[in-house]
Amino acid sequence: MAAHAIETRALSRRFGETRAVDAIDLEVRRGEIFGVLGPNVAGKTTLVRMLATLLRPSGGSALVLGHDIEREAREVRRKISLTGQFASVDEDLTGYENLVLLARLAGLKGHEAKDRASGLLGAFDLADAAGRQAKDFSGGMRRKLDIAASLIRRPELLFLDEPTTGLDPRSRNQVWDIVRGLAASGTTILLTTQYLEEADQLAGEIAVVDHGRIIARGTSAELKAKVGGGVLQISLAGKDRREEASQLLSGMLSGEVRAGGNGVSLSVDVSDPDAGLAALSALSAAGIALSGYSLSQPSLDEVFFALTGRPPEPEDGLETAPAPEAAS
Amino acid sequence: MSDVTKPMEQAAEDAVLSAPAIAARPPHAVSVSLTYAWRALLKIKHMPEQLFDVVVTPIMFTVMFTYLFGGALAGSTDAYLQFLLPGILVQTIVFTSVYTGFTLNTDISKGVFDRFRSLPVWSPGPIAGAMLADVFRFTASGVIVFIVGTLMGYRPEGGFIAVIPALLLMNAFAFGFGWIFTALALSVRTPSTVMTLAWLVLMPLTFASNIYVDPATMPGWLQAVVAVNPVSLLVTAIRDIMAGAPDLRAILLALLAPGVIAAIFGPITMWLYRKER
């Protein structure tokens, strides 16, 4: 058995003059959720399409589950499932028919195919909509059907290309739960996303991609560490000791202390969480009462900004769904 | 994130773990094609209007030409209908053959083909399946037009049984002819472009033929065009069959063009299909 689920060497793909994927080296361990994070047009979909044998590389090589994506495409296809960026279900067919079709193509016969289709619809809470055409499904239902279609047989590796783009928060949370469940079953997952929150929530390891290149990789915590510490925010119980608190903080921490407009709040950048904790203890020891405090890690948005010098918004003004709100 | 496993999370895990064991050998080409054909038939079931589109035009033409021009062209509407109907059947089936290409392009533009192409099965399956389903489409539209003709008074001299060999021949013709449109579908961006370009081919092919009038009254150069038009050749063969006097030479001539088209555009279609997008 190959050591890695995915292993690429200088994998590249050009479209004319555009280097959509530019010499990407990637190792994805078996059984992990690997996140490929980047804005629109970063090359995420091109990368997935190459790994799923839909697109030939123009340079470099890749092994998927130990098989060369060009020479052993059939072997690769036998072990992977793909959920594409645009829901790859047949809109004219009902939910049930979609799954029966794919079950038959997977080699299940008659009742086996029907049972598997019904079972999956039930599991993903779609039984009530089984007889409706997929074009009448909501975005979230369509996504679930799409993922269900990838699970007719048990894939060793599942590609999820932007699984929650355009979904409402409730559907997005459901898809996240599904992804976690799939990971718990031992399936390796390569997930692409524009949402930093999503990569943070799901992926064990993240590669940040921009203009076809990997610009950073690591766990969510490692990426955050590259950018430095977070922000300490405090709310004082009263306005009278704000000046004293501000001086205490600036004495202990290197960052500039900013005062909030309401007269009781202060915030300051901290280089590491321990320094922030020490400052909080010092406030407490000085008898300065707080009504609240928070010590936040930098968001992945900030990570992206620090790595690329620009916010992770698409440059070409393509309309994208609003980024999901932070999960509480 | 809580430690409590959420219902959907558990369901997803169970769904994977409960996946049935599947034989190492994927289904063979025939069963893959039949499965895709089943899919195409389901699409007709859900959208019967795609069948009406191709049937309504010929019915309209039949009614219009018979009652408006029939008397002038053939002395009586009845006599004209006897002449016209076999030609209209051919026109119906030629129009219908565009739809393989049309639906193929719709599929590809919707991304469902990405999934099909990522499956470990015989890759031309979706196209083979679509063409198999077209046999149903051609036959259904042909039968509907034939019934309308019969209601208007058409009576084949060869008896109603002659419809069967006529439909067989037309199916064979359309099966070969349709490869132009599948190749077209894989080369252009949108389904409506397929339709627009297809009509540019179909209008002259069906009008500059012997479907509506006897070419004897046409100028010499046009007669020459009509005589070699594959649609004319098919109409001639179909008229013979419906008249109860099938002519082998006419049948072979009718199959010549679709045979050549399939030989050229079949491989082009497959090449375009396998080529990545």
Chai-1 contact restraints between the chains, C-beta under 6 A:
chainA,res_idxA,chainB,res_idxB,connection_type,confidence,min_distance_angstrom,max_distance_angstrom,comment,restraint_id
A,A52,B,S118,contact,1.0,0.0,6.0,A-B,restraint_1
A,L54,B,D114,contact,1.0,0.0,6.0,A-B,restraint_2
A,L54,B,R117,contact,1.0,0.0,6.0,A-B,restraint_3
A,L55,B,E276,contact,1.0,0.0,6.0,A-B,restraint_4
A,R74,B,P120,contact,1.0,0.0,6.0,A-B,restraint_5
A,R77,B,S118,contact,1.0,0.0,6.0,A-B,restraint_6
A,R77,B,P120,contact,1.0,0.0,6.0,A-B,restraint_7
A,R78,B,P120,contact,1.0,0.0,6.0,A-B,restraint_8
A,L82,B,S118,contact,1.0,0.0,6.0,A-B,restraint_9
A,G84,B,G111,contact,1.0,0.0,6.0,A-B,restraint_10
A,G84,B,D114,contact,1.0,0.0,6.0,A-B,restraint_11
A,F86,B,G111,contact,1.0,0.0,6.0,A-B,restraint_12
A,S88,B,G111,contact,1.0,0.0,6.0,A-B,restraint_13
A,S88,B,V112,contact,1.0,0.0,6.0,A-B,restraint_14
A,S88,B,D114,contact,1.0,0.0,6.0,A-B,restraint_15
A,S88,B,R115,contact,1.0,0.0,6.0,A-B,restraint_16
A,D90,B,V112,contact,1.0,0.0,6.0,A-B,restraint_17
A,D92,B,K43,contact,1.0,0.0,6.0,A-B,restraint_18
A,D92,B,H46,contact,1.0,0.0,6.0,A-B,restraint_19
A,L93,B,L42,contact,1.0,0.0,6.0,A-B,restraint_20
A,E97,B,L42,contact,1.0,0.0,6.0,A-B,restraint_21
A,L101,B,R39,contact,1.0,0.0,6.0,A-B,restraint_22
A,R104,B,T35,contact,1.0,0.0,6.0,A-B,restraint_23
A,L105,B,T35,contact,1.0,0.0,6.0,A-B,restraint_24
A,L105,B,L119,contact,1.0,0.0,6.0,A-B,restraint_25
A,L105,B,V121,contact,1.0,0.0,6.0,A-B,restraint_26
A,A106,B,I22,contact,1.0,0.0,6.0,A-B,restraint_27
A,G107,B,I22,contact,1.0,0.0,6.0,A-B,restraint_28
A,G107,B,A23,contact,1.0,0.0,6.0,A-B,restraint_29
A,G107,B,P26,contact,1.0,0.0,6.0,A-B,restraint_30
A,G107,B,P27,contact,1.0,0.0,6.0,A-B,restraint_31
A,L120,B,A15,contact,1.0,0.0,6.0,A-B,restraint_32
A,A123,B,A11,contact,1.0,0.0,6.0,A-B,restraint_33
A,A123,B,A15,contact,1.0,0.0,6.0,A-B,restraint_34
A,L151,B,A15,contact,1.0,0.0,6.0,A-B,restraint_35
A,L151,B,V16,contact,1.0,0.0,6.0,A-B,restraint_36
A,R153,B,A19,contact,1.0,0.0,6.0,A-B,restraint_37
A,R153,B,I22,contact,1.0,0.0,6.0,A-B,restraint_38
A,R154,B,V16,contact,1.0,0.0,6.0,A-B,restraint_39
A,R154,B,A19,contact,1.0,0.0,6.0,A-B,restraint_40
A,Q174,B,M8,contact,1.0,0.0,6.0,A-B,restraint_41
A,D177,B,K6,contact,1.0,0.0,6.0,A-B,restraint_42
A,D177,B,M8,contact,1.0,0.0,6.0,A-B,restraint_43
A,D177,B,E9,contact,1.0,0.0,6.0,A-B,restraint_44
A,I178,B,M8,contact,1.0,0.0,6.0,A-B,restraint_45
A,I178,B,A12,contact,1.0,0.0,6.0,A-B,restraint_46
A,R180,B,E9,contact,1.0,0.0,6.0,A-B,restraint_47
A,G181,B,E9,contact,1.0,0.0,6.0,A-B,restraint_48
A,G181,B,A12,contact,1.0,0.0,6.0,A-B,restraint_49
A,G181,B,E13,contact,1.0,0.0,6.0,A-B,restraint_50
A,L182,B,A12,contact,1.0,0.0,6.0,A-B,restraint_51
A,L182,B,V16,contact,1.0,0.0,6.0,A-B,restraint_52
A,A184,B,E13,contact,1.0,0.0,6.0,A-B,restraint_53
A,S185,B,E13,contact,1.0,0.0,6.0,A-B,restraint_54
A,S185,B,V16,contact,1.0,0.0,6.0,A-B,restraint_55
A,S185,B,L17,contact,1.0,0.0,6.0,A-B,restraint_56
A,T187,B,V16,contact,1.0,0.0,6.0,A-B,restraint_57
